[in-house]
Amino acid sequence: MTHTTSNPKIHEGRNLKRFREMLGIKQDFLAFELGEDWNQQKVSLLEQKEKIESGILEQVASILKIPAEAIRNFDEEQAVNIIANTFDKVENSFNFGTFNLHPMEKIIQLHNEKIALYERMLKEKEEMMGRLERLIGDK
């Protein structure tokens, strides 16, 4: 079952590759997450397809933790045009005003951000350990 889009310029495989690279995810990792039938070369071939089967696209989007529609509808040319048009309209309208930040509030904010970062890092470590245990258990 192949998904069709109304815009022939959109290349779903290339979009998948862009998102994967922006997220810093390797093809090997994506192949591992997709299952035993997958390897790095198969992911590479997937990224060369103009249209990706809907089920596989949904699975990949879930692994990358992005909406499948982002991969289906991302058009680089349109994105560049939107950014260029928005920048032209906004560049002269920056008004930063006056900021009166209390130093202690800033320290508390930074401390809370650091705690949140540590918690995210611990969660990612636990997920990675689970993946490694799964990998070791499969062998």
Secondary structure, DSSP 8 states (H G I E B T S, - for coil): -B---S-TT--HHHHHHHHHHHTT--HHHHHHHH-TT--HHHHHHHHH-SS-BHHHHHHHHHHHTS-HHHHHH--HHHHHHHHHHHHHHHTT----------HHHHHHHHHHHHHHHHHHHHHHHHHHHHHHHHHHHH-
